[in-house]
Amino acid sequence: MDRLTRSFHIGADGRNVAWCFAMTTVYDIPAEIFNPALALAMAEQDAISMPDWAQYVKTAVDRERPPAQEDWWFQRTAAILRKLARNGPTGVTTLAQSFGGKKDNGVGPNTPGVASRHIIRTALQQLEEAGLVEKVPTKVVEGEDGPVQLYAGRRITSTGQKLVDNTAHSVRDVAEAQYPGLSKY
């Protein structure tokens, strides 16, 4: 059999065999191979574009200068979409903590620094406008001005999952060439 199909036994007696296609997912491809390929797909989306202010902004409190890469916005958007695909509904604060680094406090001990929430929020809004991400409503609470909808973060939509899976499948050969042990998965 080739690597594109798998079989498994179903039923009590084991005589029935089901065949399915083995689709490569985001879990199968390392991030250093997957994110650049997904960033190219992000650049093709009409709703995702680098804002005017993005060339002057730092990405986190532990950084001293703006990013030197020209396509850093698409790289960050791709990384956010990958994290949403892997970790389920996630909010801006959790993403800011995961993209942060160590803040240099001079002679004091370094402390965790968070990434720019404005960058993450804008990227999530663009992903939502493209139809790749959606908000996850949790409950409605009563506020001063009436009922307020609370959200548990954002999750990937079926369109976004399709884009992520197709990108993962397209770079599988590169991943297998770089990491020969991945072929058994």
Secondary structure, 3 states (H helix, E strand, C coil): CCCCEEEEEECCCCCEEEEEECCCCCCCCCHHHHHHHHHHHHHHCCCCCCCHHHHCCCCECCCCCCCCCCCHHHHHHHHHHHHHHHHCCECHHHHHHHHCEEECCCCCCCEEECECHHHHHHHHHHHHHCCCEEEEEEEEEEECCEEEEEEEEEEECHHHHHHHHHHHHHCHHHHHHHCHHHHHC
